[in-house]
Amino acid sequence: MNFTITDEALEFYKKEMELIKGDSLTLYVRVGGVGSGGFSAGIHRGIPEKDYVTVEKGGLLFCITEDDQWYFDGMTIDYHHDFGEVTFINERIDDVINPK
């Protein structure tokens, strides 16, 4: 499994979540509810209870469960200062909100 977290996204998470070296974050697939539909990426502090893979970046450990690898494999997580938000782009999935 291969995914990229840019330096800008890393710094955003460190600042917003008050993270320090050695902290772990879990990335997971969120399924939208009524009216929102589709998928999005979720993140929470800690490691998952299921089997997972990890990527270390800037002293942080990013974890993804085996069940969610299909969504994050090939993804680039970036932060755009102009919009003030984290973006998720995956060239393997044309539309990360409504993947086919």
N, CA, C and O atoms as a GROMACS GRO file, in nm:
protein
  400
    1MET      N    1   0.083  -0.118   0.000
    1MET     CA    2   0.000   0.000   0.000
    1MET      C    3   0.088   0.124   0.000
    1MET      O    4   0.190   0.129   0.069
    2ASN      N    5   0.047   0.223  -0.078
    2ASN     CA    6   0.128   0.342  -0.093
    2ASN      C    7   0.039   0.466  -0.086
    2ASN      O    8  -0.055   0.480  -0.164
    3PHE      N    9   0.068   0.555   0.006
    3PHE     CA   10   0.000   0.684   0.005
    3PHE      C   11   0.097   0.791   0.055
    3PHE      O   12   0.196   0.761   0.121
    4THR      N   13   0.066   0.916   0.020
    4THR     CA   14   0.156   1.027   0.048
    4THR      C   15   0.086   1.130   0.135
    4THR      O   16  -0.030   1.165   0.113
    5ILE      N   17   0.159   1.178   0.233
    5ILE     CA   18   0.113   1.290   0.316
    5ILE      C   19   0.215   1.401   0.296
    5ILE      O   20   0.332   1.384   0.330
    6THR      N   21   0.172   1.513   0.242
    6THR     CA   22   0.265   1.623   0.216
    6THR      C   23   0.311   1.687   0.346
    6THR      O   24   0.248   1.671   0.450
    7ASP      N   25   0.420   1.760   0.338
    7ASP     CA   26   0.471   1.832   0.456
    7ASP      C   27   0.367   1.932   0.507
    7ASP      O   28   0.353   1.952   0.627
    8GLU      N   29   0.295   1.995   0.414
    8GLU     CA   30   0.193   2.093   0.452
    8GLU      C   31   0.080   2.027   0.531
    8GLU      O   32   0.034   2.082   0.632
    9ALA      N   33   0.034   1.910   0.486
    9ALA     CA   34  -0.071   1.838   0.557
    9ALA      C   35  -0.021   1.791   0.694
    9ALA      O   36  -0.093   1.798   0.793
   10LEU      N   37   0.102   1.743   0.697
   10LEU     CA   38   0.161   1.699   0.823
   10LEU      C   39   0.163   1.813   0.924
   10LEU      O   40   0.123   1.794   1.039
   11GLU      N   41   0.208   1.930   0.883
   11GLU     CA   42   0.215   2.045   0.973
   11GLU      C   43   0.076   2.089   1.018
   11GLU      O   44   0.057   2.129   1.133
   12PHE      N   45  -0.022   2.082   0.928
   12PHE     CA   46  -0.160   2.115   0.964
   12PHE      C   47  -0.210   2.023   1.075
   12PHE      O   48  -0.264   2.070   1.176
   13TYR      N   49  -0.192   1.891   1.058
   13TYR     CA   50  -0.238   1.796   1.159
   13TYR      C   51  -0.165   1.816   1.292
   13TYR      O   52  -0.227   1.812   1.398
   14LYS      N   53  -0.034   1.839   1.286
   14LYS     CA   54   0.042   1.860   1.409
   14LYS      C   55  -0.012   1.980   1.486
   14LYS      O   56  -0.030   1.974   1.608
   15LYS      N   57  -0.038   2.089   1.415
   15LYS     CA   58  -0.086   2.211   1.480
   15LYS      C   59  -0.229   2.196   1.530
   15LYS      O   60  -0.258   2.224   1.647
   16GLU      N   61  -0.320   2.152   1.444
   16GLU     CA   62  -0.462   2.145   1.478
   16GLU      C   63  -0.493   2.041   1.584
   16GLU      O   64  -0.584   2.059   1.665
   17MET      N   65  -0.417   1.932   1.585
   17MET     CA   66  -0.445   1.824   1.679
   17MET      C   67  -0.345   1.821   1.795
   17MET      O   68  -0.348   1.731   1.879
   18GLU      N   69  -0.256   1.921   1.798
   18GLU     CA   70  -0.154   1.931   1.903
   18GLU      C   71  -0.077   1.800   1.918
   18GLU      O   72  -0.066   1.745   2.028
   19LEU      N   73  -0.024   1.752   1.807
   19LEU     CA   74   0.046   1.624   1.803
   19LEU      C   75   0.194   1.644   1.834
   19LEU      O   76   0.253   1.748   1.804
   20ILE      N   77   0.254   1.542   1.893
   20ILE     CA   78   0.397   1.541   1.919
   20ILE      C   79   0.457   1.415   1.860
   20ILE      O   80   0.387   1.319   1.828
   21LYS      N   81   0.588   1.417   1.846
   21LYS     CA   82   0.660   1.302   1.792
   21LYS      C   83   0.621   1.176   1.867
   21LYS      O   84   0.618   1.173   1.990
   22GLY      N   85   0.590   1.070   1.790
   22GLY     CA   86   0.551   0.943   1.848
   22GLY      C   87   0.401   0.919   1.851
   22GLY      O   88   0.356   0.807   1.874
   23ASP      N   89   0.321   1.026   1.827
   23ASP     CA   90   0.175   1.008   1.824
   23ASP      C   91   0.134   0.927   1.703
   23ASP      O   92   0.201   0.926   1.600
   24SER      N   93   0.021   0.858   1.716
   24SER     CA   94  -0.037   0.778   1.608
   24SER      C   95  -0.173   0.832   1.570
   24SER      O   96  -0.250   0.877   1.655
   25LEU      N   97  -0.200   0.829   1.440
   25LEU     CA   98  -0.330   0.868   1.387
   25LEU      C   99  -0.383   0.756   1.300
   25LEU      O  100  -0.306   0.689   1.231
   26THR      N  101  -0.513   0.736   1.302
   26THR     CA  102  -0.576   0.638   1.215
   26THR      C  103  -0.658   0.711   1.110
   26THR      O  104  -0.742   0.794   1.143
   27LEU      N  105  -0.632   0.678   0.984
   27LEU     CA  106  -0.713   0.727   0.873
   27LEU      C  107  -0.814   0.618   0.840
   27LEU      O  108  -0.780   0.500   0.838
   28TYR      N  109  -0.938   0.657   0.815
   28TYR     CA  110  -1.041   0.558   0.786
   28TYR      C  111  -1.142   0.613   0.686
   28TYR      O  112  -1.150   0.734   0.665
   29VAL      N  113  -1.216   0.524   0.626
   29VAL     CA  114  -1.319   0.561   0.529
   29VAL      C  115  -1.448   0.591   0.604
   29VAL      O  116  -1.496   0.509   0.682
   30ARG      N  117  -1.502   0.708   0.578
   30ARG     CA  118  -1.632   0.747   0.635
   30ARG      C  119  -1.737   0.734   0.526
   30ARG      O  120  -1.714   0.775   0.412
   31VAL      N  121  -1.850   0.679   0.560
   31VAL     CA  122  -1.961   0.667   0.466
   31VAL      C  123  -2.063   0.772   0.503
   31VAL      O  124  -2.106   0.780   0.618
   32GLY      N  125  -2.103   0.855   0.402
   32GLY     CA  126  -2.198   0.964   0.428
   32GLY      C  127  -2.336   0.912   0.463
   32GLY      O  128  -2.375   0.802   0.423
   33GLY      N  129  -2.407   0.991   0.536
   33GLY     CA  130  -2.542   0.955   0.575
   33GLY      C  131  -2.645   1.016   0.482
   33GLY      O  132  -2.613   1.057   0.370
   34VAL      N  133  -2.768   1.021   0.526
   34VAL     CA  134  -2.878   1.074   0.447
   34VAL      C  135  -2.847   1.219   0.407
   34VAL      O  136  -2.813   1.302   0.491
   35GLY      N  137  -2.859   1.246   0.278
   35GLY     CA  138  -2.836   1.381   0.228
   35GLY      C  139  -2.694   1.411   0.190
   35GLY      O  140  -2.671   1.498   0.106
   36SER      N  141  -2.597   1.341   0.248
   36SER     CA  142  -2.458   1.369   0.213
   36SER      C  143  -2.403   1.266   0.115
   36SER      O  144  -2.329   1.301   0.023
   37GLY      N  145  -2.440   1.140   0.133
   37GLY     CA  146  -2.397   1.034   0.042
   37GLY      C  147  -2.247   1.028   0.024
   37GLY      O  148  -2.175   1.118   0.068
   38GLY      N  149  -2.200   0.925  -0.039
   38GLY     CA  150  -2.059   0.915  -0.074
   38GLY      C  151  -1.966   0.882   0.041
   38GLY      O  152  -2.009   0.846   0.151
   39PHE      N  153  -1.838   0.894   0.011
   39PHE     CA  154  -1.732   0.861   0.104
   39PHE      C  155  -1.647   0.984   0.135
   39PHE      O  156  -1.643   1.079   0.057
   40SER      N  157  -1.579   0.981   0.247
   40SER     CA  158  -1.479   1.081   0.279
   40SER      C  159  -1.378   1.017   0.372
   40SER      O  160  -1.400   0.907   0.424
   41ALA      N  161  -1.268   1.085   0.393
   41ALA     CA  162  -1.164   1.035   0.483
   41ALA      C  163  -1.187   1.089   0.623
   41ALA      O  164  -1.215   1.208   0.641
   42GLY      N  165  -1.175   1.002   0.720
   42GLY     CA  166  -1.183   1.041   0.859
   42GLY      C  167  -1.048   1.020   0.924
   42GLY      O  168  -0.965   0.944   0.874
   43ILE      N  169  -1.025   1.086   1.036
   43ILE     CA  170  -0.898   1.070   1.107
   43ILE      C  171  -0.925   1.082   1.257
   43ILE      O  172  -1.004   1.166   1.301
   44HIS      N  173  -0.858   0.997   1.334
   44HIS     CA  174  -0.867   1.010   1.480
   44HIS      C  175  -0.734   0.968   1.540
   44HIS      O  176  -0.656   0.893   1.482
   45ARG      N  177  -0.710   1.020   1.658
   45ARG     CA  178  -0.586   0.991   1.730
   45ARG      C  179  -0.590   0.847   1.781
   45ARG      O  180  -0.694   0.801   1.829
   46GLY      N  181  -0.478   0.776   1.770
   46GLY     CA  182  -0.468   0.640   1.820
   46GLY      C  183  -0.451   0.540   1.708
   46GLY      O  184  -0.449   0.574   1.590
   47ILE      N  185  -0.438   0.414   1.749
   47ILE     CA  186  -0.420   0.306   1.652
   47ILE      C  187  -0.549   0.223   1.644
   47ILE      O  188  -0.623   0.214   1.742
   48PRO      N  189  -0.574   0.162   1.528
   48PRO     CA  190  -0.696   0.082   1.514
   48PRO      C  191  -0.686  -0.050   1.591
   48PRO      O  192  -0.577  -0.096   1.624
   49GLU      N  193  -0.801  -0.108   1.618
   49GLU     CA  194  -0.807  -0.238   1.687
   49GLU      C  195  -0.792  -0.353   1.589
   49GLU      O  196  -0.762  -0.466   1.631
   50LYS      N  197  -0.812  -0.328   1.459
   50LYS     CA  198  -0.798  -0.431   1.355
   50LYS      C  199  -0.657  -0.428   1.298
   50LYS      O  200  -0.578  -0.338   1.330
   51ASP      N  201  -0.624  -0.527   1.214
   51ASP     CA  202  -0.494  -0.530   1.147
   51ASP      C  203  -0.479  -0.406   1.060
   51ASP      O  204  -0.575  -0.363   0.995
   52TYR      N  205  -0.360  -0.347   1.059
   52TYR     CA  206  -0.338  -0.223   0.986
   52TYR      C  207  -0.196  -0.214   0.932
   52TYR      O  208  -0.106  -0.288   0.973
   53VAL      N  209  -0.178  -0.121   0.838
   53VAL     CA  210  -0.047  -0.087   0.786
   53VAL      C  211  -0.016   0.055   0.833
   53VAL      O  212  -0.106   0.130   0.870
   54THR      N  213   0.113   0.090   0.830
   54THR     CA  214   0.152   0.222   0.878
   54THR      C  215   0.246   0.292   0.780
   54THR      O  216   0.317   0.229   0.702
   55VAL      N  217   0.242   0.423   0.788
   55VAL     CA  218   0.339   0.509   0.721
   55VAL      C  219   0.387   0.609   0.825
   55VAL      O  220   0.306   0.672   0.893
   56GLU      N  221   0.517   0.622   0.838
   56GLU     CA  222   0.574   0.718   0.932
   56GLU      C  223   0.610   0.844   0.856
   56GLU      O  224   0.670   0.837   0.749
   57LYS      N  225   0.573   0.958   0.910
   57LYS     CA  226   0.607   1.085   0.847
   57LYS      C  227   0.627   1.188   0.958
   57LYS      O  228   0.538   1.211   1.039
   58GLY      N  229   0.744   1.250   0.960
   58GLY     CA  230   0.771   1.358   1.054
   58GLY      C  231   0.754   1.320   1.200
   58GLY      O  232   0.714   1.404   1.281
   59GLY      N  233   0.782   1.196   1.234
   59GLY     CA  234   0.769   1.152   1.371
   59GLY      C  235   0.630   1.104   1.410
   59GLY      O  236   0.610   1.060   1.523
   60LEU      N  237   0.535   1.111   1.317
   60LEU     CA  238   0.400   1.062   1.343
   60LEU      C  239   0.378   0.931   1.270
   60LEU      O  240   0.439   0.906   1.165
   61LEU      N  241   0.293   0.847   1.324
   61LEU     CA  242   0.260   0.720   1.263
   61LEU      C  243   0.116   0.727   1.212
   61LEU      O  244   0.024   0.745   1.291
   62PHE      N  245   0.097   0.712   1.081
   62PHE     CA  246  -0.035   0.712   1.020
   62PHE      C  247  -0.074   0.567   0.994
   62PHE      O  248  -0.001   0.494   0.928
   63CYS      N  249  -0.189   0.525   1.047
   63CYS     CA  250  -0.235   0.387   1.039
   63CYS      C  251  -0.360   0.378   0.951
   63CYS      O  252  -0.446   0.465   0.954
   64ILE      N  253  -0.367   0.269   0.873
   64ILE     CA  254  -0.485   0.242   0.791
   64ILE      C  255  -0.515   0.094   0.803
   64ILE      O  256  -0.428   0.009   0.782
   65THR      N  257  -0.641   0.062   0.836
   65THR     CA  258  -0.677  -0.079   0.848
   65THR      C  259  -0.677  -0.146   0.711
   65THR      O  260  -0.688  -0.080   0.608
   66GLU      N  261  -0.664  -0.278   0.713
   66GLU     CA  262  -0.666  -0.354   0.588
   66GLU      C  263  -0.798  -0.332   0.514
   66GLU      O  264  -0.800  -0.331   0.391
   67ASP      N  265  -0.909  -0.316   0.587
   67ASP     CA  266  -1.040  -0.294   0.525
   67ASP      C  267  -1.047  -0.162   0.447
   67ASP      O  268  -1.125  -0.151   0.352
   68ASP      N  269  -0.968  -0.062   0.487
   68ASP     CA  270  -0.974   0.070   0.425
   68ASP      C  271  -0.862   0.098   0.325
   68ASP      O  272  -0.855   0.207   0.269
   69GLN      N  273  -0.775   0.001   0.303
   69GLN     CA  274  -0.664   0.022   0.212
   69GLN      C  275  -0.708   0.053   0.070
   69GLN      O  276  -0.641   0.129   0.000
   70TRP      N  277  -0.819  -0.004   0.025
   70TRP     CA  278  -0.868   0.018  -0.111
   70TRP      C  279  -0.887   0.167  -0.140
   70TRP      O  280  -0.868   0.212  -0.253
   71TYR      N  281  -0.925   0.243  -0.039
   71TYR     CA  282  -0.955   0.385  -0.057
   71TYR      C  283  -0.828   0.471  -0.052
   71TYR      O  284  -0.815   0.566  -0.129
   72PHE      N  285  -0.737   0.438   0.036
   72PHE     CA  286  -0.618   0.521   0.057
   72PHE      C  287  -0.499   0.483  -0.030
   72PHE      O  288  -0.407   0.562  -0.046
   73ASP      N  289  -0.499   0.362  -0.086
   73ASP     CA  290  -0.387   0.320  -0.170
   73ASP      C  291  -0.376   0.413  -0.292
   73ASP      O  292  -0.469   0.423  -0.371
   74GLY      N  293  -0.262   0.480  -0.306
   74GLY     CA  294  -0.238   0.574  -0.415
   74GLY      C  295  -0.283   0.717  -0.384
   74GLY      O  296  -0.271   0.804  -0.470
   75MET      N  297  -0.333   0.742  -0.265
   75MET     CA  298  -0.386   0.873  -0.229
   75MET      C  299  -0.275   0.970  -0.189
   75MET      O  300  -0.174   0.930  -0.131
   76THR      N  301  -0.297   1.098  -0.219
   76THR     CA  302  -0.212   1.206  -0.170
   76THR      C  303  -0.298   1.294  -0.080
   76THR      O  304  -0.403   1.344  -0.120
   77ILE      N  305  -0.250   1.312   0.041
   77ILE     CA  306  -0.316   1.399   0.137
   77ILE      C  307  -0.235   1.527   0.143
   77ILE      O  308  -0.116   1.524   0.174
   78ASP      N  309  -0.300   1.639   0.114
   78ASP     CA  310  -0.231   1.767   0.104
   78ASP      C  311  -0.310   1.873   0.181
   78ASP      O  312  -0.425   1.851   0.218
   79TYR      N  313  -0.247   1.986   0.203
   79TYR     CA  314  -0.316   2.099   0.266
   79TYR      C  315  -0.301   2.219   0.174
   79TYR      O  316  -0.190   2.252   0.131
   80HIS      N  317  -0.413   2.284   0.144
   80HIS     CA  318  -0.412   2.402   0.059
   80HIS      C  319  -0.442   2.526   0.144
   80HIS      O  320  -0.551   2.542   0.198
   81HIS      N  321  -0.341   2.612   0.154
   81HIS     CA  322  -0.354   2.733   0.234
   81HIS      C  323  -0.464   2.825   0.182
   81HIS      O  324  -0.534   2.889   0.261
   82ASP      N  325  -0.480   2.835   0.050
   82ASP     CA  326  -0.581   2.923  -0.008
   82ASP      C  327  -0.722   2.886   0.037
   82ASP      O  328  -0.806   2.974   0.059
   83PHE      N  329  -0.748   2.757   0.050
   83PHE     CA  330  -0.881   2.710   0.091
   83PHE      C  331  -0.890   2.683   0.240
   83PHE      O  332  -0.999   2.672   0.295
   84GLY      N  333  -0.775   2.671   0.306
   84GLY     CA  334  -0.773   2.642   0.449
   84GLY      C  335  -0.824   2.504   0.481
   84GLY      O  336  -0.891   2.484   0.583
   85GLU      N  337  -0.793   2.405   0.394
   85GLU     CA  338  -0.844   2.270   0.416
   85GLU      C  339  -0.749   2.164   0.364
   85GLU      O  340  -0.666   2.187   0.276
   86VAL      N  341  -0.766   2.045   0.422
   86VAL     CA  342  -0.692   1.929   0.376
   86VAL      C  343  -0.765   1.872   0.255
   86VAL      O  344  -0.888   1.868   0.253
   87THR      N  345  -0.689   1.829   0.155
   87THR     CA  346  -0.749   1.768   0.036
   87THR      C  347  -0.701   1.624   0.022
   87THR      O  348  -0.591   1.589   0.065
   88PHE      N  349  -0.786   1.543  -0.039
   88PHE     CA  350  -0.757   1.402  -0.059
   88PHE      C  351  -0.774   1.373  -0.207
   88PHE      O  352  -0.885   1.382  -0.261
   89ILE      N  353  -0.664   1.337  -0.273
   89ILE     CA  354  -0.667   1.309  -0.417
   89ILE      C  355  -0.610   1.170  -0.439
   89ILE      O  356  -0.503   1.136  -0.389
   90ASN      N  357  -0.684   1.091  -0.517
   90ASN     CA  358  -0.637   0.957  -0.550
   90ASN      C  359  -0.655   0.936  -0.700
   90ASN      O  360  -0.768   0.926  -0.748
   91GLU      N  361  -0.545   0.931  -0.772
   91GLU     CA  362  -0.550   0.914  -0.918
   91GLU      C  363  -0.609   0.780  -0.959
   91GLU      O  364  -0.652   0.764  -1.073
   92ARG      N  365  -0.611   0.685  -0.868
   92ARG     CA  366  -0.669   0.554  -0.898
   92ARG      C  367  -0.822   0.557  -0.891
   92ARG      O  368  -0.890   0.471  -0.946
   93ILE      N  369  -0.875   0.660  -0.822
   93ILE     CA  370  -1.019   0.675  -0.805
   93ILE      C  371  -1.057   0.810  -0.862
   93ILE      O  372  -1.016   0.914  -0.809
   94ASP      N  373  -1.135   0.810  -0.970
   94ASP     CA  374  -1.173   0.936  -1.035
   94ASP      C  375  -1.243   1.032  -0.940
   94ASP      O  376  -1.216   1.152  -0.942
   95ASP      N  377  -1.332   0.982  -0.859
   95ASP     CA  378  -1.412   1.065  -0.769
   95ASP      C  379  -1.405   1.001  -0.632
   95ASP      O  380  -1.472   0.901  -0.606
   96VAL      N  381  -1.324   1.059  -0.541
   96VAL     CA  382  -1.306   0.998  -0.409
   96VAL      C  383  -1.432   1.005  -0.324
   96VAL      O  384  -1.443   0.934  -0.224
   97ILE      N  385  -1.528   1.090  -0.362
   97ILE     CA  386  -1.652   1.099  -0.287
   97ILE      C  387  -1.749   0.987  -0.331
   97ILE      O  388  -1.822   0.931  -0.249
   98ASN      N  389  -1.748   0.956  -0.459
   98ASN     CA  390  -1.836   0.849  -0.513
   98ASN      C  391  -1.753   0.752  -0.598
   98ASN      O  392  -1.769   0.747  -0.720
   99PRO      N  393  -1.664   0.674  -0.533
   99PRO     CA  394  -1.580   0.582  -0.609
   99PRO      C  395  -1.660   0.470  -0.674
   99PRO      O  396  -1.764   0.427  -0.623
  100LYS      N  397  -1.608   0.423  -0.788
  100LYS     CA  398  -1.675   0.312  -0.858
  100LYS      C  399  -1.596   0.185  -0.841
  100LYS      O  400  -1.636   0.080  -0.892
   0.00000   0.00000   0.00000
